[in-house]
Amino acid sequence: MKLTIKTFFAFCLLLTIIACKLEKKENTPSKPDGKAIYMDRCTSCHGMDGKMGFGGAKDITQTMKSLDEIVHQVTNGKGAMAPYKNILTPEEIYAVSEYALSLSKK
C-alpha cells in the first residue's frame, strides 16, 4: 500500500481530533453524587431511607415540595436544619436535592 502525503496528513488530522476529544472528556468535571452527599450529610437526621425524623427532621418520603423548593431549603436551611450554602457547592446542593426528591417517589 502506497501512503500519499494527503493520506498521511488526513491520518494526522484524525489523530489530533481524537486526542482533543479525549482530552476534553478528561477535563470535564463529573456531576456530584447526590446519594453519596445525602449519605454523608443527611442520614443522621433523615435516615438512610428519608423516614428517620431525628430532631424534628421531616419524613422526606412524604414531601410535596418541588425540586426548586428542596434546593432552596437545603441552601438556606429551615428550623433546626442548617443552611448548606457555605458547605456544599450549588452543584452538590442540586444533586443532593434531586436524590432527596427521589426518595419521595418510591
C-alpha positions, 0 to 999 in steps of 0.5 A: 500500500502506497501512503500519499502525503494527503493520506498521511496528513488526513491520518494526522488530522484524525489523530489530533481530533481524537486526542482533543476529544479525549482530552476534553472528556478528561477535563470535564468535571463529573456531576456530584453524587447526590446519594453519596452527599445525602449519605454523608450529610443527611442520614443522621437526621433523615435516615438512610431511607428519608423516614428517620425524623431525628430532631424534628427532621421531616419524613422526606418520603412524604414531601410535596415540595418541588425540586426548586423548593428542596434546593432552596431549603437545603441552601438556606436551611429551615428550623433546626436544619442548617443552611448548606450554602457555605458547605456544599457547592450549588452543584452538590446542593442540586444533586443532593436535592434531586436524590432527596426528591427521589426518595419521595417517589418510591 
